[in-house]
Amino acid sequence: MSLTVSKVDKSYGKLKALDEISLCFEPGNIYGLFGRNGAGKSTLCNLMTGRALPDQGLIHLDGSDLVSDSRIVRRVALVNETWPYPSRRHIRQAFAMAEGFYGDFDWHLAESILKSFALRLTDTFASLSTGQRQVVKDIIGLCLPVEYLILDEPTTGMDAAARERIYSFLLEAYQRRGPTMIIATHIINEVSQLISRATIIHQGRVLRSFSVDDLSALGNTVTGRPRDVEGYLAQGDPQLLSRQRIGDLLRVSFEGPVPDEQPKGLIVAPMDLQTYFVQITEGATQ
């Protein structure tokens, strides 16, 4: 029941949005999909839900071609900046339309989320703020009986408290029905506790794909006197990501295993997910 992307290309005129992207999203996980603006995240999200067609390559769900089998589209859903329902109708009607296409809408969860945000089924989409509109779009995605739910920037326009509430309901929806979720966002550290795997794309290509549990073995920083730092790194064969002088000290970010021996006076620490993302995408750009 995996969602697989195999050697997919997509261009818009002379702009190459995706370049031989290959990925596999296994069921039962919450994935993070990260990339800088223009990296190809939204294009990939559209392709994986049938809202756009690849120029080359294949996208399969459980072995069936997403492009040629229209029934597959009902098993995946995308929440993004678009609103495909009448804006001046009641929210209730949008929920009913979504249920008409996908079936078995979770009305109990929908009303619980609406109440948490002081919204009503009789509100119209057109009357809402940007953040409230995003909440309503998220509700539709979280309440659908799909196998794969793709959320492209699901907290647009929300303040920190609202984002935390949405993340809580996201986990509740995951526990209730267990859809595989793919969250494309630039607020990386906020979702780092939700996801089990992360994929970083850069300039239309997959830069890294890894288990979040392995992050401490992937990216680290070492800080200390330059001679000690250089000696420490010489114990292994790390891939250096950046070097920064801080007064008399040197801080180096690197990928690879941490050497066993740590001289006194050095500070070695794993990077958080957002720092790791920034370091490797900056390195790939240079």
WOZI-V965957 format. One record per run of one state. SS is the DSSP state (H for helix, E for strand, L for the rest). FROM is the first residue (numbers start at 0). LEN is the number of residues. If there is no record, write none. Layout:
SS/FROM/LEN ; SS/FROM/LEN
This chain:
L/0/2 ; E/2/10 ; L/12/2 ; E/14/11 ; L/25/4 ; E/29/5 ; L/34/6 ; H/40/8 ; L/48/7 ; E/55/6 ; L/61/2 ; E/63/2 ; L/65/4 ; H/69/6 ; E/75/4 ; L/79/10 ; E/89/1 ; H/90/12 ; L/102/4 ; H/106/10 ; L/116/7 ; E/123/1 ; H/124/3 ; L/127/2 ; H/129/13 ; L/142/5 ; E/147/5 ; L/152/7 ; H/159/18 ; L/177/2 ; E/179/5 ; L/184/3 ; H/187/4 ; L/191/5 ; E/196/6 ; L/202/2 ; E/204/7 ; H/211/7 ; E/218/7 ; H/225/8 ; L/233/5 ; E/238/8 ; L/246/2 ; E/248/7 ; L/255/11 ; E/266/4 ; L/270/2 ; H/272/13 ; L/285/1
